[in-house]
Amino acid sequence: MELRESRARLHRYIEEVNEARERASVLREEIINSATDVMNQRMYVRSLVTAIFLPLGFLTELLGINVGDNPFAFIIFLGILMTSTALILWIFKIKRWL
């Protein structure tokens, strides 16, 4: 009789351990999903910043900012950079990325 009771108690303990393992697995999946969401949001912001500043860096590297010949060349170049930035931001707003 005691052996049967011990066996039943052991069986209940094993079921409780299995249930705890399943709950832990579900919690683990939720934690991984939330961490993935946070990482995706951060990568999205980084991609937007890169998309804005990459063309600016390209233009400054390409032209080398050699504007010593014309006194207004630097102002014109800044205007080009500001216009390209405004265009990029406008495209982002149209596509609802910002």
N, C-alpha and C positions, 0 to 999 in steps of 0.2 A: 504494500500500500504506500509506504514512504517512497519507494522507488518510483512509483507512478506519479506521485505528487512532485517529486524532484524533477522528473522528466517533463511534466507539464509546466513547472516553473521555468525550467531551462528553455523550453520551447517559447514561452512568453518573452523571456529575455532576448532570445535570438530574434524574434519578431520586432521587438523594440529597437534593437541594434540596427536591423534592416531599415526600419522606418527613419531612424536618425540618419542613417547613411543617405537615404533618398532625400531627406530635407537638406542635408549638407550639400548634396549634389545640386539641388535646385538653387540654394543660396549662392553656391559657387558660380553657376551660370548667370545669375542676376548680377553678381559683382563684376564678372567678366564683361557682360553687356554694358553695364554703366561705365566701366573704364574705357571700353571701346567707343562709346558715344562721346565721352569727354575728349578722347584722343582725336576723333574725327572732327569735332568742333574746332579744336586747336589747329589741326592741319588745314582746315578750311580757311581760318583767319590767316595763317601763314601763307597759304596759296594766294589769297587776295593781296596781301602786302607785297609778295613777290611779283605778282602781275602788275602792280602799280609801279614799283621801283625798278623793275628789270629794264623796261624801255628807257627810263631816265638814265640809268647807268650805261646802257648801250650807246645812247646819243652822246653822253659826255666822254666816253672812252673813244668813240668813233671820231669825234671832232677834236678831241684833245684839248678843248677849251683854249685854242689859240685864237684869241680875239684881240690881239694887240694892234692890228692894222686899222680897225675901224672903232671909233670911240663908242658907237652905239651897238656894236656887235654883241656885247655881253647882254645888254638889255633885250635885244632881238632874240638871242639864244634863250634867255630866261622866259621870254614870251612863248617861244616854241615849246619849251619844257612844260610850262603851265598849261598851254593849250592841249598838249598830248595827255597830261594828267587829267584835265577836265574831260577830255574825250573818253579816256579809259573809265573814269568814274561814271560818266553818262551811260556808257555801254553796260556797265555793271548794274546801274539802276534800271535800265530797260529790261535786262534779263532777270531782274530781281535777285541778284547775287548779293546785294548790300541791303 
